[in-house]
Structures are given as structure tokens and as C-alpha cells.
Amino acid sequence: MKISEPMLLKNRGNIGILLFFGVIIMPFAIAFLYALLYSFGLVGILNDGFTIAYWLTVLSAPQLGYSFLYSALIAAVSVIFSVGLSLFTVLYLKKALNKPFINFMLYMPLAIPGIVSAFFTYQLFARTGFFSRLSYQLGIITEAASFPDLINDQFAFGIILTFISLLAPFFILFYLNLYKNENLEALERVAISLGANPKLATLKVSLPILLKKSQTVVLLYFIFLLGAYEVPLILGQESPQMLSVLILQELRQFDLNKIPEGYTMAVIYTSVVSLITFFIFRSQKNKVIHG
Amino acid sequence: MVKSWKPFFVTILIVLVLFPFIYLLLLSMSSGWAFPQIIPSNFGFDNWKAITQSEVGLFTALMNSILIALTVASIATFGGFILSRIVAYHKQKNSLILISYFPYILSPVVFGACLSFFFMKVNLFGNMGGVIIAQLIISLPYALIFFGSFWNEKNRNIENLVATLGGNKIVSFVKVLLPLAKGLLLVCFFQTFLISWFEYGLTAIIGLGKVQTLTIKVFLYIKEANFFYGALSSCLLIMPPVILLYLNKRFVFNRMS
């Protein structure tokens, strides 16, 4: 019997790769292409030919720039606080976190989706919410209106708090696993036996490794938050808005002349996020090759 | 003696974790909670009984969510497994994996809004089929990336061995690869189930509000300021993941890590 090259290893086919392109790439490609054509006036209800007017309008108005900046700031603050909080929890409480009951508790917040988390934040921090009632009962405020504006506020307190409540549990578990997988306990012991005090060993050995190993995940979460929708929709203010909320609002305008501007924003958002993702993965690949 | 703050922090941590669950459960059992009462005036199971009342629509939303999530999870897991093999054995593996990240990492609502024209053209706008397909556009790339590590050197060699011993593709797939990947398939199934279960934006855009799932209900109740039913829908939304957690933590944690 002739034993040829194992048949399962042969990628026969372009059928397989066509399937991949059809299922994974095509929806993304046609959505992007449609938005691009719409933004240049080549498709759409009221469009009648190529124009760069919508691009000029979007790029000259401050709305999208503010939204990008606002979303990036919210995402950055949320990620930084979540990472900081998680690192402190893991490095300070690592022994306690490995007890079965507490370890199970750490997983519980992962069962709460963003929309429920936003609803819960609203329930706690709205002017008639739980903390407002508590403040009233303690005599700190005399009426609901005296309670500080923490929901739909200009500093996005509610949004940031919700993002932290969603991200921090994930990062705690992520760093806890990383701590074990990278054998950091043993490395810390070596540092201590060489004369470092335990705090210094944690700060100079474990912390830099955890930060370095989590770079890609942290950046990916920043991108996720940049495109968050339901949380800012419930807890955000009218202006500025986070990117997804703004783009959706533009795309759902009653004024049909404004819709191409929405598609222009969608193209800009998609391009920026795709470029960031591309550079993240390229730098990661370079690290694997050179590091 | 240096006083340790660790027990204090651990207690705070446990309280913070349990508080949302207890609060939402109590809120879902309440009715009538005027400012400045700290505790609602009426407690009972009346709201929970409303699940079965057709005019509230919660039971329909629950069934829709289950049906959509089960369908999406089944197709995404199976499809993702097959597609991941195609990608793993391709020369341009790294580039294809990078491309797979894009649909998954972009804002689903922006993505959905740009695709809605095509869904309208093929009559998939405002119905369950459309919502399932829209969610698959997100969950399939996730499943593909998830199975990436399965096609390692060891499993390739096992495939080679089966082929060398005369096994055809189907035998290799059914008798060798599927049993080998059983654990991963199960985890991926629950992960994609949860992606679908928690999904709001795409469902709202492509479902046009006509396909009522639990996440759509939570949002509707928030808009109506019906916080008791909002909490009830939230409890229904949280319950399956908690059960999955209890069964196996891996079913819930692997997402996006």
C-alpha cells in the first residue's frame, strides 16, 4: 500500500479558505465597504454621486474628535484603575485568594453582563438611588436633589465605575493565573533569599513581570471599552458621547442627509481601531522574534 | 505587633461581590419603594409570578434568549472548530488569525449598523434568524481563535498517524479529533452561549426591537423606569452563568483571556 503524505495535513483546498473568507472576512469587508461607499456618496438613499463633503464636515466639526478623546480617556482611566486594583488585590492578598470559597467568589462577578452592571450602578448612584437614600437617612442630605450628580454626569463617574466593576474581576483572575503560571512565588523566594525584603521582591520581581505579560490583554481591553455601547447608553450624558453611542445616533437620524456623516464616523472608527489592533499584534510578533 | 489589614480587605471583597446579587434579588421581589425609604415597603413573589404572564413577555424573552444562545453556541462551536483547523494548517496562519480578531474586537453595534442594509435586503431584519446570524458574525471568530491552540504538533501527529494507518478524514474527525477536543468543545460551547446570552447591541439593531431577549427587556424596563421588572430580568440573565460557574469555572472565565 502506498503511504502518501498524510491526507489530513494537505490543505486541499481552497474550499476551506473560501469558507473562512466567506464566514469571517466577508461580513466585516462588506460592512466596511458599504460604510466607505456611503461616506463618499456612492450608495444610499439621497446620495447622487462621489463627494468628499461628508468627510470634510465630519473632520472639520469637533464632535468626533471630542468623542474619540472622551472615549479614550474613559477607557484609559477605567483600564488603569482596574489593572491597579487587580494588581494590588493579587499581590497583597494572593494567599487568601487561593482559598476555595474566596476563589469561587472571585468568579461570581463574571456572571454579570454589562447591561445589568449599568443598571445596578444606576440603582446605587442615581439621585433617588440607594446611596442617596442612605445619605438622607444619615442626615447628610435633606432632599434627593442635593445628592451629587453621579449618573449621566460630565465626569462619566457612573460609566467608569461600571467599567471597573466589569474589568477588575477579570483582571484579578487573569493576574492570579499569571502569577501561578509564571512561577512568581518561586522567583520572589529567590529574591528574598538573596537579601531583598518581601515588599521589594514583589515590587521589583513580580510586578514588572505581570505588567509586561499582560500588555496585550490590557490594550485589547482598552479597545473593547473604546467601542462600548450599552453602558454609556444608560449612564452617559448627551454630549460628548462615547464613540458607539455617537455613531449609532448619527446613523439613526431622522434627517437622511446626516446619515452619510454617521457612516463616515463608522469608517474612521473602524480604521483607527483596526490600525491599533494591527500594531498591537505586530509588536507582539516582533517581541516573539527578537525577545 | 503589626496589624494586618488583609482580613479587612478580604471581607470588603466578599461584600462587594455579593452585594449586587443580593440587591438585585431583593429589588426583583419588591414593589413600592418611594424615596427616602432604604428598604422597599412590600416584599413578595408577585413579580416573579409575572414571568409566566403573557402580557409581561418575560417568559417569551427568556425562551428567545435560550433558543438564540443555544443555536449560536452550537453553530459557532462546531463551525469554529472546523474553521480553526483550516486556519491552523494554512501557510498564512498568523495573518488569518489576526484578521479573525477584527470582527470580534470592533464595536458590535457599529458593525451591525453597517450590515443592517444587507440584512434588510435578504429579509433578515427584525427576525430571530437575522439576530442569530448577526451574533454568529461575532461568536464564530471567537470560537476560531479559541481552538487555535488545539491544532498543535501533538494533535497533528495523531492526525498523521490515523491517515498513515488508513483512516479517512471522517474517521479521523469523528473517532479521534472530536473525542480529543471534547473538553475544549464544551468550554467553547458555554463561552459562545454566554457571548450570545449577554449580547445587547447587535440584537437591538438587527432584531429591531421585535426580537425580545432578556437583555432587550432589561433595557426596556430601565427606559420605562420599571426597576422591579428590570431587576427581575437581570436575575434571569445572571442565573445561568452562576449555574455554569458552580458546575465549572472554566465555562465562564476563558472569555477574552
HADDOCK unambig.tbl for C-alpha pairs under 7 A between the chains (distance, minus, plus):
assign (segid A and resid 3 and name CA) (segid B and resid 164 and name CA) 6.38 0.50 0.50
assign (segid A and resid 6 and name CA) (segid B and resid 160 and name CA) 5.33 0.50 0.50
assign (segid A and resid 6 and name CA) (segid B and resid 163 and name CA) 5.43 0.50 0.50
assign (segid A and resid 6 and name CA) (segid B and resid 164 and name CA) 6.37 0.50 0.50
assign (segid A and resid 7 and name CA) (segid B and resid 163 and name CA) 6.37 0.50 0.50
assign (segid A and resid 8 and name CA) (segid B and resid 159 and name CA) 6.65 0.50 0.50
assign (segid A and resid 8 and name CA) (segid B and resid 160 and name CA) 6.96 0.50 0.50
assign (segid A and resid 8 and name CA) (segid B and resid 163 and name CA) 6.89 0.50 0.50
assign (segid A and resid 8 and name CA) (segid B and resid 169 and name CA) 6.40 0.50 0.50
assign (segid A and resid 11 and name CA) (segid B and resid 89 and name CA) 6.78 0.50 0.50
assign (segid A and resid 16 and name CA) (segid B and resid 86 and name CA) 5.96 0.50 0.50
assign (segid A and resid 17 and name CA) (segid B and resid 86 and name CA) 6.70 0.50 0.50
assign (segid A and resid 20 and name CA) (segid B and resid 83 and name CA) 6.27 0.50 0.50
assign (segid A and resid 24 and name CA) (segid B and resid 100 and name CA) 6.49 0.50 0.50
assign (segid A and resid 24 and name CA) (segid B and resid 137 and name CA) 6.89 0.50 0.50
assign (segid A and resid 24 and name CA) (segid B and resid 141 and name CA) 6.38 0.50 0.50
assign (segid A and resid 28 and name CA) (segid B and resid 103 and name CA) 5.99 0.50 0.50
assign (segid A and resid 31 and name CA) (segid B and resid 111 and name CA) 6.68 0.50 0.50
assign (segid A and resid 31 and name CA) (segid B and resid 114 and name CA) 5.03 0.50 0.50
assign (segid A and resid 31 and name CA) (segid B and resid 115 and name CA) 5.06 0.50 0.50
assign (segid A and resid 34 and name CA) (segid B and resid 114 and name CA) 6.95 0.50 0.50
assign (segid A and resid 35 and name CA) (segid B and resid 114 and name CA) 6.06 0.50 0.50
assign (segid A and resid 93 and name CA) (segid B and resid 6 and name CA) 6.57 0.50 0.50
assign (segid A and resid 105 and name CA) (segid B and resid 14 and name CA) 6.77 0.50 0.50
assign (segid A and resid 105 and name CA) (segid B and resid 17 and name CA) 6.74 0.50 0.50
assign (segid A and resid 108 and name CA) (segid B and resid 17 and name CA) 6.94 0.50 0.50
assign (segid A and resid 108 and name CA) (segid B and resid 242 and name CA) 6.82 0.50 0.50
assign (segid A and resid 109 and name CA) (segid B and resid 17 and name CA) 6.37 0.50 0.50
assign (segid A and resid 111 and name CA) (segid B and resid 238 and name CA) 5.75 0.50 0.50
assign (segid A and resid 111 and name CA) (segid B and resid 241 and name CA) 5.02 0.50 0.50
assign (segid A and resid 111 and name CA) (segid B and resid 242 and name CA) 5.80 0.50 0.50
assign (segid A and resid 112 and name CA) (segid B and resid 238 and name CA) 5.82 0.50 0.50
assign (segid A and resid 113 and name CA) (segid B and resid 198 and name CA) 5.69 0.50 0.50
assign (segid A and resid 116 and name CA) (segid B and resid 234 and name CA) 5.86 0.50 0.50
assign (segid A and resid 120 and name CA) (segid B and resid 20 and name CA) 6.97 0.50 0.50
assign (segid A and resid 128 and name CA) (segid B and resid 35 and name CA) 6.21 0.50 0.50
assign (segid A and resid 130 and name CA) (segid B and resid 38 and name CA) 6.84 0.50 0.50
assign (segid A and resid 133 and name CA) (segid B and resid 35 and name CA) 6.58 0.50 0.50
assign (segid A and resid 133 and name CA) (segid B and resid 36 and name CA) 4.87 0.50 0.50
assign (segid A and resid 133 and name CA) (segid B and resid 37 and name CA) 6.45 0.50 0.50
assign (segid A and resid 133 and name CA) (segid B and resid 38 and name CA) 5.83 0.50 0.50
assign (segid A and resid 134 and name CA) (segid B and resid 38 and name CA) 6.46 0.50 0.50
assign (segid A and resid 136 and name CA) (segid B and resid 36 and name CA) 6.71 0.50 0.50
assign (segid A and resid 224 and name CA) (segid B and resid 105 and name CA) 6.29 0.50 0.50
assign (segid A and resid 227 and name CA) (segid B and resid 106 and name CA) 6.65 0.50 0.50
assign (segid A and resid 227 and name CA) (segid B and resid 107 and name CA) 4.57 0.50 0.50
assign (segid A and resid 228 and name CA) (segid B and resid 107 and name CA) 6.54 0.50 0.50
assign (segid A and resid 229 and name CA) (segid B and resid 201 and name CA) 6.94 0.50 0.50
assign (segid A and resid 230 and name CA) (segid B and resid 201 and name CA) 6.93 0.50 0.50
assign (segid A and resid 244 and name CA) (segid B and resid 107 and name CA) 6.80 0.50 0.50
assign (segid A and resid 244 and name CA) (segid B and resid 109 and name CA) 6.96 0.50 0.50
assign (segid A and resid 244 and name CA) (segid B and resid 110 and name CA) 6.31 0.50 0.50
assign (segid A and resid 248 and name CA) (segid B and resid 110 and name CA) 6.68 0.50 0.50
assign (segid A and resid 266 and name CA) (segid B and resid 110 and name CA) 6.57 0.50 0.50
assign (segid A and resid 270 and name CA) (segid B and resid 106 and name CA) 6.97 0.50 0.50
assign (segid A and resid 274 and name CA) (segid B and resid 102 and name CA) 6.66 0.50 0.50
